[in-house]
Amino acid sequence: MSTSTTTTTRAAERRSAGILRTRRCVLLLLSVSTLVAGCGLLEAVNPPPTVTLTVISSDWTGWSTDQPAPESATESVTKGSEFTRDGAGGELTFTVTSVDDEELTLRTSQPMSERSETGGIDLTTNQKSFTVAVGDTLEITTPTMDGGTTYAITYEE
């Protein structure tokens, strides 16, 4: 075997070994990033924001023109936060399931109905997950006709 053939063969082996090392590094990085994301370590490094919600609870009844006074409160929340409100049907728990700088998603402990633009509600709803954009107000109510509670939740800017 000549010297030039040996040199060419060694150069090819070095290139091949370099490509294998690069592939191994890429696979290792993919595995580690999947592990970090899967274990929630990514949120530990870059936690979701803490935001302010204004919650107005208004009990109502269909049997009287006089209605109880609304109750207003603010909540500082982040992903995983829970807060409760008393209502005509008992206590309602809200859980923040996701939050970012643009919108927030809540889950309620019992089905609630979003108010339509005309004020109507869905009496047969099973909906427990609701999203509100920053600067907007989500209005949900007890899906009943005779009395209940309406919650107006504003994601403050």
Stockholm file with secondary structure:
# STOCKHOLM 1.0

chainA/1-157         MSTSTTTTTRAAERRSAGILRTRRCVLLLLSVSTLVAGCGLLEAVNPPPTVTLTVISSDWTGWSTDQPAPESATESVTKGSEFTRDGAGGELTFTVTSVDDEELTLRTSQPMSERSETGGIDLTTNQKSFTVAVGDTLEITTPTMDGGTTYAITYEE
#=GR chainA/1-157 SS CCHHHHHHHHHHHHHHHHHHHHHHHHHHHHHHHHHHHHTTHHHHHSCCCCEEEEEEEEEEESSCSCCCCCEEEEEEECTTCEEEEEETTEEEEEEEEEECSSEEEEEESSCCEECCTTSCCCTTCCCCEEEEETTCEEEEECSCSSEEEEEEEEECC
#=GC SS_cons         CCHHHHHHHHHHHHHHHHHHHHHHHHHHHHHHHHHHHHTTHHHHHSCCCCEEEEEEEEEEESSCSCCCCCEEEEEEECTTCEEEEEETTEEEEEEEEEECSSEEEEEESSCCEECCTTSCCCTTCCCCEEEEETTCEEEEECSCSSEEEEEEEEECC
//
